[in-house]
Amino acid sequence: MEKKIAVVSAILEEPAEVQNRFNEIVAEFRGIVRGRTGIPFDQFGLSVITIILMGSVDEINSFTGKLGNLKHVSVKTSISKKTIEE
């Protein structure tokens, strides 16, 4: 299967409200998640999270689609042009 590397950036505008479901979705896709960082901005009521993925374009799109459908979550994704052979 052709795989790509992707970087997903997410801003959670109401972290207390959405973080549990966000984490459940990340766990559902743990097979393609390679890394994750998160920085809380409690004073602003925000969290910023970056996630590195390695998977098919369909898997990446499915993941970002689920995250993007969450209320109070903004998602942007960059996908490598290069195909990864594993």
N, C-alpha and C positions, 0 to 999 in steps of 0.2 A: 504494500500500500504506500502511495506517495504521501509523505508527510511534510509539513511546513512548520517553521517556528513562528510563533505569534506573541505579541505583547498586548495584554489587555489592561487598560487603565479604567478604573471605576471611581466615581465620586458618590459616596453615600451621604445624602443630605439630611437624613433622619436615621442615623446609625442604630439607635436603640430600637427603632421600629422595624428595621429591615435586615439587620445584621444576621439574625438566626437563619432566615430563609436564604440569604446570600451565601452563608457558610454551607448550608445544605446543598445548594447547587454546586459549589466548588467541590464538595465531597463526592457528589455524583460523578464528577468528571475527573476524579483523582488519577485515573489512568493516563491522562494527557497533561496534567499539571506538573510542571517541573520546578516552579519556584513561586513564592508569594511574599510580598512585603506590604505592610500597612502602616499608615501614620495617622493617628487620631488627631483631630483639631477640635478638642472638646469645647474650647472657648468659642468656637464658631458653629458648633453643632454639625460638624462634618467629619468624615473619614475618607482618606485617599488610599486606594489599594491598587497595586500593580501585580499582575499574574503573568508568568511566562508559561506558554503552552507548546507542546510538540504533538501534532496530530494531523489528521486529514482536514482539508478545508471544510468538509461537512461537519466534522466534530467541532472544529473551532467556531463555525457559524452557529451551531446548535447551542453551544455553551454561551456565546455572547448574546444570542437571541433570548435565552432564558434570563440572563442577568438584566438585559436591557428592558425586559417586560416588567421588572419590579418597579413599583412606585418608589419615588425618591432616589432612584439610581440612574446615573448617567454613565454610559460606557462608550469607549472608543477603542478600536483594535487596529493594530498594524500587523500585517502578515508578510513573511519573507517571500521574495520572488523565487529564491532558490529552493529546490526540492531536496529534502533530507532522505538519504537512504540508510536504513537501520539494519 
